Amino acid sequence: MKFQTTKNQENYFLSQPHQPFFTLGIVNSVLFMLVFALSYKGVFSLHVSVPFFHAYSLIFLVFTNFFIGFLFTTFPRFTQGEVIKKAFYIKLFYANTIGTLLFMIGVFTSEILVIFAMVLLFVSQIFMVLKLRDIYANSRTQNKKDPFWILNAQYFGLAGHLFL
């Protein structure tokens, strides 16, 4: 039996920004909570401190992916701006996925690999904030209060990432 798929079915997972980022956030939450619990119980040891692993993975590898998925879907609507192009958000998704994999490998093998993953994830977050800033700057809406605070919260997220 041969299954036929249309072009839309093949690309459905990446068809909207929230789908890949929410999926990555869910996978990361399960994976990192499992690693945290097992390392906390002493099943294996990490090359980074357990509190750092727990905080960084939840803040920047779980919640940030949920925020990106949500904001890339809704922020253009809030601002009556252009929809974010698929080519752009797919690159960020792949960068976040690679950063996640490097971070996961690094916590078991090398602090240098963890730092490299953090730099990659920070650069990805910079591009995300720049895209939101561009959408905000080209906004056609009169009421920019909510988008203003959302964008400023993302600037604080960048600062938090930088200072970590």
TIVO-2410 file (N, C-alpha, C; in nm, 3 decimals):
# residues 164
REC num residu      c1      c2      c3 atome chaine
REC   1      M   0.084  -0.117   0.000     N      A
REC   1      M   0.000   0.000   0.000    CA      A
REC   1      M   0.090   0.124   0.000     C      A
REC   2      K   0.062   0.213  -0.090     N      A
REC   2      K   0.142   0.333  -0.103    CA      A
REC   2      K   0.063   0.452  -0.048     C      A
REC   3      F   0.128   0.526   0.042     N      A
REC   3      F   0.063   0.644   0.098    CA      A
REC   3      F   0.102   0.766   0.016     C      A
REC   4      Q   0.003   0.841  -0.021     N      A
REC   4      Q   0.029   0.964  -0.094    CA      A
REC   4      Q   0.009   1.082   0.000     C      A
REC   5      T   0.102   1.173  -0.007     N      A
REC   5      T   0.089   1.293   0.076    CA      A
REC   5      T   0.095   1.414  -0.014     C      A
REC   6      T   0.026   1.513   0.028     N      A
REC   6      T   0.031   1.639  -0.046    CA      A
REC   6      T   0.141   1.725   0.013     C      A
REC   7      K   0.172   1.831  -0.057     N      A
REC   7      K   0.276   1.922  -0.009    CA      A
REC   7      K   0.238   1.981   0.127     C      A
REC   8      N   0.111   2.011   0.148     N      A
REC   8      N   0.066   2.067   0.276    CA      A
REC   8      N   0.085   1.968   0.390     C      A
REC   9      Q   0.060   1.841   0.368     N      A
REC   9      Q   0.076   1.741   0.472    CA      A
REC   9      Q   0.223   1.722   0.508     C      A
REC  10      E   0.310   1.731   0.411     N      A
REC  10      E   0.452   1.712   0.438    CA      A
REC  10      E   0.509   1.824   0.523     C      A
REC  11      N   0.461   1.943   0.508     N      A
REC  11      N   0.516   2.059   0.577    CA      A
REC  11      N   0.429   2.108   0.691     C      A
REC  12      Y   0.332   2.031   0.734     N      A
REC  12      Y   0.238   2.080   0.834    CA      A
REC  12      Y   0.306   2.116   0.965     C      A
REC  13      F   0.402   2.037   1.008     N      A
REC  13      F   0.470   2.061   1.135    CA      A
REC  13      F   0.536   2.199   1.139     C      A
REC  14      L   0.590   2.243   1.026     N      A
REC  14      L   0.658   2.372   1.021    CA      A
REC  14      L   0.571   2.482   0.960     C      A
REC  15      S   0.442   2.456   0.943     N      A
REC  15      S   0.358   2.551   0.870    CA      A
REC  15      S   0.322   2.676   0.950     C      A
REC  16      Q   0.328   2.670   1.081     N      A
REC  16      Q   0.297   2.785   1.165    CA      A
REC  16      Q   0.403   2.794   1.275     C      A
REC  17      P   0.440   2.914   1.316     N      A
REC  17      P   0.552   2.928   1.409    CA      A
REC  17      P   0.534   2.858   1.544     C      A
REC  18      H   0.412   2.852   1.593     N      A
REC  18      H   0.395   2.796   1.727    CA      A
REC  18      H   0.419   2.645   1.730     C      A
REC  19      Q   0.394   2.575   1.620     N      A
REC  19      Q   0.402   2.429   1.621    CA      A
REC  19      Q   0.542   2.376   1.652     C      A
REC  20      P   0.646   2.415   1.579     N      A
REC  20      P   0.777   2.360   1.611    CA      A
REC  20      P   0.830   2.409   1.745     C      A
REC  21      F   0.805   2.536   1.780     N      A
REC  21      F   0.859   2.589   1.905    CA      A
REC  21      F   0.787   2.530   2.026     C      A
REC  22      F   0.656   2.511   2.018     N      A
REC  22      F   0.584   2.447   2.128    CA      A
REC  22      F   0.631   2.302   2.144     C      A
REC  23      T   0.648   2.233   2.033     N      A
REC  23      T   0.696   2.095   2.040    CA      A
REC  23      T   0.834   2.087   2.102     C      A
REC  24      L   0.924   2.177   2.061     N      A
REC  24      L   1.058   2.180   2.120    CA      A
REC  24      L   1.050   2.211   2.269     C      A
REC  25      G   0.963   2.302   2.308     N      A
REC  25      G   0.947   2.333   2.450    CA      A
REC  25      G   0.898   2.214   2.530     C      A
REC  26      I   0.803   2.140   2.475     N      A
REC  26      I   0.749   2.022   2.544    CA      A
REC  26      I   0.855   1.914   2.557     C      A
REC  27      V   0.924   1.885   2.447     N      A
REC  27      V   1.029   1.783   2.449    CA      A
REC  27      V   1.138   1.824   2.548     C      A
REC  28      N   1.179   1.950   2.544     N      A
REC  28      N   1.282   1.997   2.636    CA      A
REC  28      N   1.237   1.988   2.781     C      A
REC  29      S   1.112   2.020   2.808     N      A
REC  29      S   1.066   2.016   2.947    CA      A
REC  29      S   1.073   1.873   3.002     C      A
REC  30      V   1.028   1.777   2.926     N      A
REC  30      V   1.034   1.638   2.971    CA      A
REC  30      V   1.178   1.591   2.985     C      A
REC  31      L   1.258   1.618   2.883     N      A
REC  31      L   1.397   1.574   2.882    CA      A
REC  31      L   1.478   1.635   2.996     C      A
REC  32      F   1.468   1.766   3.013     N      A
REC  32      F   1.550   1.832   3.113    CA      A
REC  32      F   1.502   1.804   3.256     C      A
REC  33      M   1.371   1.786   3.275     N      A
REC  33      M   1.325   1.748   3.409    CA      A
REC  33      M   1.373   1.607   3.445     C      A
REC  34      L   1.376   1.518   3.346     N      A
REC  34      L   1.425   1.383   3.369    CA      A
REC  34      L   1.574   1.385   3.405     C      A
REC  35      V   1.653   1.460   3.327     N      A
REC  35      V   1.796   1.470   3.355    CA      A
REC  35      V   1.819   1.534   3.492     C      A
REC  36      F   1.743   1.639   3.523     N      A
REC  36      F   1.757   1.705   3.652    CA      A
REC  36      F   1.727   1.608   3.766     C      A
REC  37      A   1.618   1.536   3.755     N      A
REC  37      A   1.580   1.443   3.862    CA      A
REC  37      A   1.682   1.333   3.880     C      A
REC  38      L   1.729   1.277   3.769     N      A
REC  38      L   1.828   1.168   3.778    CA      A
REC  38      L   1.963   1.216   3.830     C      A
REC  39      S   2.002   1.336   3.792     N      A
REC  39      S   2.129   1.389   3.844    CA      A
REC  39      S   2.115   1.428   3.990     C      A
REC  40      Y   2.000   1.477   4.028     N      A
REC  40      Y   1.976   1.514   4.168    CA      A
REC  40      Y   1.977   1.391   4.257     C      A
REC  41      K   1.930   1.279   4.203     N      A
REC  41      K   1.931   1.153   4.277    CA      A
REC  41      K   2.068   1.083   4.274     C      A
REC  42      G   2.161   1.136   4.195     N      A
REC  42      G   2.295   1.078   4.190    CA      A
REC  42      G   2.312   0.965   4.091     C      A
REC  43      V   2.218   0.949   4.001     N      A
REC  43      V   2.229   0.843   3.900    CA      A
REC  43      V   2.347   0.872   3.807     C      A
REC  44      F   2.367   0.998   3.776     N      A
REC  44      F   2.484   1.041   3.700    CA      A
REC  44      F   2.517   1.184   3.738     C      A
REC  45      S   2.640   1.225   3.705     N      A
REC  45      S   2.682   1.360   3.741    CA      A
REC  45      S   2.693   1.447   3.616     C      A
REC  46      L   2.675   1.575   3.637     N      A
REC  46      L   2.682   1.672   3.529    CA      A
REC  46      L   2.813   1.749   3.538     C      A
REC  47      H   2.858   1.805   3.426     N      A
REC  47      H   2.979   1.889   3.423    CA      A
REC  47      H   2.949   2.034   3.460     C      A
REC  48      V   2.824   2.062   3.490     N      A
REC  48      V   2.783   2.194   3.537    CA      A
REC  48      V   2.708   2.174   3.668     C      A
REC  49      S   2.690   2.281   3.743     N      A
REC  49      S   2.619   2.268   3.870    CA      A
REC  49      S   2.472   2.237   3.842     C      A
REC  50      V   2.413   2.162   3.932     N      A
REC  50      V   2.273   2.123   3.916    CA      A
REC  50      V   2.180   2.245   3.918     C      A
REC  51      P   2.200   2.342   4.010     N      A
REC  51      P   2.112   2.460   4.005    CA      A
REC  51      P   2.124   2.538   3.873     C      A
REC  52      F   2.247   2.552   3.819     N      A
REC  52      F   2.264   2.620   3.691    CA      A
REC  52      F   2.191   2.543   3.581     C      A
REC  53      F   2.210   2.412   3.577     N      A
REC  53      F   2.144   2.329   3.476    CA      A
REC  53      F   1.993   2.346   3.483     C      A
REC  54      H   1.940   2.338   3.604     N      A
REC  54      H   1.795   2.348   3.622    CA      A
REC  54      H   1.743   2.485   3.577     C      A
REC  55      A   1.806   2.591   3.622     N      A
REC  55      A   1.760   2.726   3.590    CA      A
REC  55      A   1.776   2.756   3.441     C      A
REC  56      Y   1.894   2.730   3.386     N      A
REC  56      Y   1.917   2.764   3.245    CA      A
REC  56      Y   1.826   2.684   3.153     C      A
REC  57      S   1.816   2.555   3.178     N      A
REC  57      S   1.735   2.473   3.088    CA      A
REC  57      S   1.588   2.514   3.093     C      A
REC  58      L   1.536   2.545   3.210     N      A
REC  58      L   1.396   2.584   3.216    CA      A
REC  58      L   1.374   2.722   3.156     C      A
REC  59      I   1.458   2.818   3.191     N      A
REC  59      I   1.436   2.955   3.143    CA      A
REC  59      I   1.459   2.967   2.994     C      A
REC  60      F   1.573   2.918   2.945     N      A
REC  60      F   1.612   2.946   2.807    CA      A
REC  60      F   1.587   2.833   2.708     C      A
REC  61      L   1.562   2.713   2.756     N      A
REC  61      L   1.538   2.603   2.664    CA      A
REC  61      L   1.395   2.551   2.667     C      A
REC  62      V   1.323   2.582   2.771     N      A
REC  62      V   1.182   2.543   2.778    CA      A
REC  62      V   1.093   2.664   2.756     C      A
REC  63      F   1.095   2.758   2.852     N      A
REC  63      F   1.002   2.871   2.846    CA      A
REC  63      F   1.026   2.961   2.726     C      A
REC  64      T   1.151   2.986   2.691     N      A
REC  64      T   1.179   3.074   2.577    CA      A
REC  64      T   1.120   3.017   2.448     C      A
REC  65      N   1.126   2.887   2.428     N      A
REC  65      N   1.067   2.828   2.308    CA      A
REC  65      N   0.915   2.845   2.306     C      A
REC  66      F   0.851   2.832   2.421     N      A
REC  66      F   0.707   2.857   2.427    CA      A
REC  66      F   0.677   3.003   2.395     C      A
REC  67      F   0.756   3.095   2.451     N      A
REC  67      F   0.735   3.238   2.425    CA      A
REC  67      F   0.756   3.271   2.278     C      A
REC  68      I   0.861   3.215   2.218     N      A
REC  68      I   0.886   3.241   2.076    CA      A
REC  68      I   0.768   3.192   1.992     C      A
REC  69      G   0.725   3.071   2.017     N      A
REC  69      G   0.611   3.018   1.943    CA      A
REC  69      G   0.487   3.103   1.958     C      A
REC  70      F   0.459   3.144   2.080     N      A
REC  70      F   0.343   3.228   2.105    CA      A
REC  70      F   0.358   3.365   2.039     C      A
REC  71      L   0.473   3.430   2.061     N      A
REC  71      L   0.491   3.566   2.010    CA      A
REC  71      L   0.501   3.571   1.858     C      A
REC  72      F   0.565   3.472   1.797     N      A
REC  72      F   0.575   3.472   1.652    CA      A
REC  72      F   0.439   3.449   1.586     C      A
REC  73      T   0.346   3.391   1.660     N      A
REC  73      T   0.212   3.371   1.608    CA      A
REC  73      T   0.123   3.493   1.635     C      A
REC  74      T   0.134   3.551   1.755     N      A
REC  74      T   0.040   3.656   1.795    CA      A
REC  74      T   0.092   3.799   1.781     C      A
REC  75      F   0.221   3.822   1.795     N      A
REC  75      F   0.274   3.958   1.793    CA      A
REC  75      F   0.240   4.032   1.663     C      A
REC  76      P   0.253   3.968   1.547     N      A
REC  76      P   0.210   4.038   1.424    CA      A
REC  76      P   0.062   4.075   1.427     C      A
REC  77      R  -0.020   3.995   1.491     N      A
REC  77      R  -0.163   4.026   1.501    CA      A
REC  77      R  -0.186   4.144   1.596     C      A
REC  78      F  -0.114   4.143   1.710     N      A
REC  78      F  -0.127   4.254   1.805    CA      A
REC  78      F  -0.093   4.388   1.740     C      A
REC  79      T   0.005   4.385   1.653     N      A
REC  79      T   0.057   4.509   1.594    CA      A
REC  79      T   0.002   4.535   1.454     C      A
REC  80      Q  -0.083   4.446   1.407     N      A
REC  80      Q  -0.136   4.454   1.270    CA      A
REC  80      Q  -0.021   4.459   1.169     C      A
REC  81      G   0.081   4.379   1.197     N      A
REC  81      G   0.200   4.376   1.112    CA      A
REC  81      G   0.203   4.255   1.021     C      A
REC  82      E   0.310   4.247   0.947     N      A
REC  82      E   0.329   4.135   0.855    CA      A
REC  82      E   0.353   4.005   0.931     C      A
REC  83      V   0.303   3.896   0.878     N      A
REC  83      V   0.326   3.764   0.934    CA      A
REC  83      V   0.475   3.731   0.918     C      A
REC  84      I   0.531   3.665   1.018     N      A
REC  84      I   0.673   3.628   1.012    CA      A
REC  84      I   0.691   3.518   0.909     C      A
REC  85      K   0.786   3.539   0.823     N      A
REC  85      K   0.812   3.446   0.713    CA      A
REC  85      K   0.862   3.311   0.766     C      A
REC  86      K   0.817   3.207   0.701     N      A
REC  86      K   0.852   3.071   0.740    CA      A
REC  86      K   1.003   3.048   0.738     C      A
REC  87      A   1.070   3.100   0.637     N      A
REC  87      A   1.216   3.080   0.627    CA      A
REC  87      A   1.288   3.137   0.748     C      A
REC  88      F   1.237   3.247   0.803     N      A
REC  88      F   1.301   3.309   0.919    CA      A
REC  88      F   1.282   3.224   1.044     C      A
REC  89      Y   1.156   3.189   1.076     N      A
REC  89      Y   1.135   3.118   1.202    CA      A
REC  89      Y   1.188   2.975   1.198     C      A
REC  90      I   1.197   2.915   1.080     N      A
REC  90      I   1.255   2.781   1.072    CA      A
REC  90      I   1.405   2.785   1.106     C      A
REC  91      K   1.473   2.889   1.060     N      A
REC  91      K   1.616   2.903   1.095    CA      A
REC  91      K   1.634   2.916   1.246     C      A
REC  92      L   1.548   2.994   1.310     N      A
REC  92      L   1.556   3.007   1.456    CA      A
REC  92      L   1.523   2.875   1.524     C      A
REC  93      F   1.425   2.804   1.472     N      A
REC  93      F   1.390   2.675   1.530    CA      A
REC  93      F   1.508   2.578   1.521     C      A
REC  94      Y   1.572   2.571   1.405     N      A
REC  94      Y   1.687   2.483   1.391    CA      A
REC  94      Y   1.803   2.526   1.480     C      A
REC  95      A   1.825   2.657   1.492     N      A
REC  95      A   1.931   2.706   1.581    CA      A
REC  95      A   1.901   2.668   1.726     C      A
REC  96      N   1.776   2.681   1.768     N      A
REC  96      N   1.739   2.643   1.904    CA      A
REC  96      N   1.750   2.493   1.926     C      A
REC  97      T   1.715   2.416   1.825     N      A
REC  97      T   1.726   2.271   1.836    CA      A
REC  97      T   1.872   2.228   1.846     C      A
REC  98      I   1.957   2.285   1.762     N      A
REC  98      I   2.100   2.254   1.768    CA      A
REC  98      I   2.158   2.301   1.901     C      A
REC  99      G   2.119   2.420   1.946     N      A
REC  99      G   2.165   2.470   2.076    CA      A
REC  99      G   2.124   2.378   2.189     C      A
REC 100      T   2.002   2.328   2.182     N      A
REC 100      T   1.953   2.235   2.284    CA      A
REC 100      T   2.036   2.107   2.285     C      A
REC 101      L   2.060   2.052   2.167     N      A
REC 101      L   2.139   1.928   2.158    CA      A
REC 101      L   2.282   1.949   2.209     C      A
REC 102      L   2.343   2.060   2.169     N      A
REC 102      L   2.479   2.089   2.216    CA      A
REC 102      L   2.482   2.109   2.368     C      A
REC 103      F   2.382   2.176   2.421     N      A
REC 103      F   2.375   2.196   2.565    CA      A
REC 103      F   2.362   2.062   2.636     C      A
REC 104      M   2.273   1.977   2.585     N      A
REC 104      M   2.252   1.846   2.648    CA      A
REC 104      M   2.379   1.761   2.644     C      A
REC 105      I   2.446   1.760   2.531     N      A
REC 105      I   2.571   1.684   2.521    CA      A
REC 105      I   2.677   1.745   2.612     C      A
REC 106      G   2.682   1.879   2.613     N      A
REC 106      G   2.783   1.948   2.692    CA      A
REC 106      G   2.771   1.928   2.841     C      A
REC 107      V   2.648   1.920   2.894     N      A
REC 107      V   2.635   1.903   3.039    CA      A
REC 107      V   2.688   1.767   3.085     C      A
REC 108      F   2.702   1.673   2.993     N      A
REC 108      F   2.759   1.544   3.027    CA      A
REC 108      F   2.907   1.533   2.990     C      A
REC 109      T   2.956   1.620   2.902     N      A
REC 109      T   3.092   1.602   2.851    CA      A
REC 109      T   3.185   1.720   2.873     C      A
REC 110      S   3.139   1.843   2.849     N      A
REC 110      S   3.232   1.955   2.844    CA      A
REC 110      S   3.163   2.087   2.872     C      A
REC 111      E   3.221   2.164   2.961     N      A
REC 111      E   3.168   2.297   2.989    CA      A
REC 111      E   3.186   2.389   2.868     C      A
REC 112      I   3.289   2.366   2.789     N      A
REC 112      I   3.312   2.448   2.670    CA      A
REC 112      I   3.198   2.430   2.571     C      A
REC 113      L   3.152   2.308   2.556     N      A
REC 113      L   3.039   2.282   2.468    CA      A
REC 113      L   2.911   2.348   2.521     C      A
REC 114      V   2.896   2.351   2.651     N      A
REC 114      V   2.781   2.420   2.711    CA      A
REC 114      V   2.788   2.569   2.679     C      A
REC 115      I   2.904   2.628   2.692     N      A
REC 115      I   2.921   2.771   2.662    CA      A
REC 115      I   2.893   2.798   2.515     C      A
REC 116      F   2.942   2.712   2.427     N      A
REC 116      F   2.915   2.728   2.283    CA      A
REC 116      F   2.765   2.721   2.256     C      A
REC 117      A   2.695   2.627   2.321     N      A
REC 117      A   2.550   2.616   2.305    CA      A
REC 117      A   2.481   2.741   2.355     C      A
REC 118      M   2.527   2.794   2.467     N      A
REC 118      M   2.467   2.916   2.523    CA      A
REC 118      M   2.486   3.035   2.429     C      A
REC 119      V   2.602   3.044   2.367     N      A
REC 119      V   2.626   3.153   2.272    CA      A
REC 119      V   2.533   3.139   2.152     C      A
REC 120      L   2.519   3.019   2.100     N      A
REC 120      L   2.428   2.995   1.988    CA      A
REC 120      L   2.284   3.032   2.026     C      A
REC 121      L   2.240   2.992   2.143     N      A
REC 121      L   2.104   3.023   2.188    CA      A
REC 121      L   2.086   3.172   2.212     C      A
REC 122      F   2.190   3.240   2.260     N      A
REC 122      F   2.184   3.384   2.280    CA      A
REC 122      F   2.171   3.456   2.146     C      A
REC 123      V   2.249   3.416   2.048     N      A
REC 123      V   2.241   3.477   1.915    CA      A
REC 123      V   2.102   3.453   1.854     C      A
REC 124      S   2.049   3.334   1.872     N      A
REC 124      S   1.914   3.304   1.825    CA      A
REC 124      S   1.813   3.396   1.891     C      A
REC 125      Q   1.828   3.417   2.020     N      A
REC 125      Q   1.736   3.505   2.092    CA      A
REC 125      Q   1.750   3.650   2.045     C      A
REC 126      I   1.871   3.692   2.011     N      A
REC 126      I   1.891   3.828   1.956    CA      A
REC 126      I   1.812   3.844   1.827     C      A
REC 127      F   1.821   3.747   1.738     N      A
REC 127      F   1.746   3.755   1.611    CA      A
REC 127      F   1.596   3.756   1.635     C      A
REC 128      M   1.550   3.682   1.735     N      A
REC 128      M   1.409   3.682   1.768    CA      A
REC 128      M   1.364   3.820   1.815     C      A
REC 129      V   1.442   3.881   1.903     N      A
REC 129      V   1.406   4.013   1.955    CA      A
REC 129      V   1.414   4.118   1.844     C      A
REC 130      L   1.514   4.108   1.758     N      A
REC 130      L   1.524   4.203   1.647    CA      A
REC 130      L   1.404   4.193   1.553     C      A
REC 131      K   1.356   4.072   1.530     N      A
REC 131      K   1.237   4.054   1.445    CA      A
REC 131      K   1.115   4.117   1.512     C      A
REC 132      L   1.100   4.096   1.642     N      A
REC 132      L   0.987   4.158   1.713    CA      A
REC 132      L   0.999   4.310   1.712     C      A
REC 133      R   1.121   4.361   1.726     N      A
REC 133      R   1.142   4.506   1.722    CA      A
REC 133      R   1.104   4.562   1.585     C      A
REC 134      D   1.142   4.492   1.479     N      A
REC 134      D   1.105   4.536   1.344    CA      A
REC 134      D   0.954   4.537   1.324     C      A
REC 135      I   0.889   4.434   1.372     N      A
REC 135      I   0.743   4.429   1.361    CA      A
REC 135      I   0.681   4.544   1.439     C      A
REC 136      Y   0.732   4.569   1.558     N      A
REC 136      Y   0.681   4.678   1.642    CA      A
REC 136      Y   0.704   4.814   1.573     C      A
REC 137      A   0.822   4.833   1.518     N      A
REC 137      A   0.855   4.960   1.454    CA      A
REC 137      A   0.768   4.987   1.331     C      A
REC 138      N   0.729   4.882   1.261     N      A
REC 138      N   0.647   4.898   1.140    CA      A
REC 138      N   0.499   4.873   1.168     C      A
REC 139      S   0.462   4.879   1.294     N      A
REC 139      S   0.325   4.851   1.335    CA      A
REC 139      S   0.227   4.952   1.276     C      A
REC 140      R   0.109   4.900   1.241     N      A
REC 140      R   0.003   4.987   1.187    CA      A
REC 140      R  -0.105   5.014   1.291     C      A
REC 141      T  -0.087   4.964   1.411     N      A
REC 141      T  -0.188   4.983   1.514    CA      A
REC 141      T  -0.163   5.113   1.590     C      A
REC 142      Q  -0.268   5.171   1.640     N      A
REC 142      Q  -0.256   5.295   1.717    CA      A
REC 142      Q  -0.219   5.266   1.863     C      A
REC 143      N  -0.270   5.156   1.917     N      A
REC 143      N  -0.245   5.122   2.056    CA      A
REC 143      N  -0.126   5.026   2.063     C      A
REC 144      K  -0.012   5.079   2.104     N      A
REC 144      K   0.109   4.998   2.110    CA      A
REC 144      K   0.151   4.968   2.254     C      A
REC 145      K   0.061   4.984   2.350     N      A
REC 145      K   0.098   4.963   2.490    CA      A
REC 145      K   0.141   4.819   2.518     C      A
REC 146      D   0.055   4.724   2.484     N      A
REC 146      D   0.088   4.584   2.512    CA      A
REC 146      D   0.211   4.538   2.434     C      A
REC 147      P   0.218   4.563   2.303     N      A
REC 147      P   0.339   4.523   2.231    CA      A
REC 147      P   0.466   4.590   2.285     C      A
REC 148      F   0.453   4.713   2.333     N      A
REC 148      F   0.567   4.783   2.392    CA      A
REC 148      F   0.621   4.706   2.512     C      A
REC 149      W   0.533   4.664   2.601     N      A
REC 149      W   0.578   4.593   2.721    CA      A
REC 149      W   0.625   4.452   2.689     C      A
REC 150      I   0.563   4.389   2.591     N      A
REC 150      I   0.609   4.257   2.549    CA      A
REC 150      I   0.751   4.267   2.494     C      A
REC 151      L   0.776   4.365   2.411     N      A
REC 151      L   0.909   4.384   2.354    CA      A
REC 151      L   1.011   4.417   2.462     C      A
REC 152      N   0.975   4.502   2.556     N      A
REC 152      N   1.068   4.535   2.664    CA      A
REC 152      N   1.098   4.415   2.753     C      A
REC 153      A   1.000   4.330   2.775     N      A
REC 153      A   1.025   4.207   2.851    CA      A
REC 153      A   1.127   4.120   2.779     C      A
REC 154      Q   1.121   4.119   2.646     N      A
REC 154      Q   1.219   4.041   2.569    CA      A
REC 154      Q   1.359   4.100   2.580     C      A
REC 155      Y   1.368   4.233   2.589     N      A
REC 155      Y   1.499   4.296   2.612    CA      A
REC 155      Y   1.556   4.253   2.747     C      A
REC 156      F   1.471   4.245   2.848     N      A
REC 156      F   1.518   4.198   2.979    CA      A
REC 156      F   1.561   4.052   2.971     C      A
REC 157      G   1.491   3.973   2.890     N      A
REC 157      G   1.533   3.834   2.870    CA      A
REC 157      G   1.671   3.825   2.807     C      A
REC 158      L   1.697   3.912   2.711     N      A
REC 158      L   1.831   3.917   2.651    CA      A
REC 158      L   1.936   3.954   2.755     C      A
REC 159      A   1.904   4.053   2.836     N      A
REC 159      A   1.998   4.095   2.940    CA      A
REC 159      A   2.023   3.980   3.039     C      A
REC 160      G   1.918   3.910   3.076     N      A
REC 160      G   1.934   3.795   3.166    CA      A
REC 160      G   2.022   3.687   3.105     C      A
REC 161      H   2.004   3.665   2.978     N      A
REC 161      H   2.084   3.565   2.908    CA      A
REC 161      H   2.231   3.608   2.904     C      A
REC 162      L   2.252   3.735   2.879     N      A
REC 162      L   2.387   3.788   2.871    CA      A
REC 162      L   2.460   3.779   3.005     C      A
REC 163      F   2.390   3.807   3.113     N      A
REC 163      F   2.453   3.808   3.245    CA      A
REC 163      F   2.468   3.670   3.305     C      A
REC 164      L   2.407   3.570   3.246     N      A
REC 164      L   2.419   3.435   3.300    CA      A
REC 164      L   2.553   3.382   3.265     C      A
***
